[in-house]
Amino acid sequence: MISYYLQEHIDLVEQRDDSYVQLITLLNETGDYQQAYEKLMGHVFHPWEGGEGKVSTQYEYALVELAKKDIDQCRYQDAVDKLKKALSYPLNLGEGKLPITHDNIIDFYLGLAYKYLKIADESKKYFKLAIQGTGTPAAMIYYNDQPADNIFYQGLALEQLDQSDNAVAKYQTLIDYGKKHLLDKFTMDYFAVSLPDSLLFNEDYQKQNTIYCYYLMGLGYLGLNKDKQADVDFKQAIQLSNDQQGVIRHLHFSKPTVK
């Protein structure tokens, strides 16, 4: 596997932040969240052109997935501790949090963990935070675009707040966006800033758009409890690329049942 290859040459990988974060990304994608987190915390990153958001994304991803494991194993306070870490970035990551950022995924799981802990006020507080932000999907071309899967977690939080009709509207928005833009012809705005890649190689953004649309439709159907249709769309995305982290995260997702 590529991650093993990179680890065999770790002395070279550690010399370049872009290579090092690629190793961490692969560890997250293969489920080794603890090692991904440890490598993140054991390295000092520096900003680089095209690297905006890459390190912080993997930091949040590792901690959220570790917290989800804690929740599954009834270690709710441990989950809270990890999720609160994920809300702020340590200095060694080499980047700060944008003021427009909404932490919908983190806030949702904080609400869930507190609900299991039977701390109702904190649970409700974080579920309310988890419904904040735009309800309109963006194309996710630039790193400062709000991730559209935030809308999925807005829906999950709304369900926990007994607003099922509003939750359904969120899920339907994802499906409608995916259907509408699935066959779009992609054109790059070269006057834009903050592309998420350094563009050493040509990126197939047309394919990325197709994957993204299948992913959003899958999330929408998952929210509507249409798991078979969600599975169809996620697998369409996986056939095009096996390294879309959102798809990997939700391919075997089950809605929390705590009420």
Secondary structure as UniProt FT lines:
FT   HELIX           2..8
FT   HELIX           10..13
FT   TURN            14..15
FT   HELIX           17..29
FT   TURN            30..31
FT   HELIX           33..41
FT   TURN            49..50
FT   TURN            52..53
FT   HELIX           54..72
FT   TURN            73..74
FT   HELIX           76..86
FT   HELIX           91..93
FT   TURN            99..100
FT   HELIX           104..116
FT   TURN            117..118
FT   HELIX           120..130
FT   TURN            143..144
FT   HELIX           149..160
FT   TURN            161..162
FT   HELIX           164..181
FT   TURN            182..183
FT   TURN            190..191
FT   HELIX           205..223
FT   TURN            224..225
FT   HELIX           227..240
FT   HELIX           245..250
FT   TURN            251..252
//
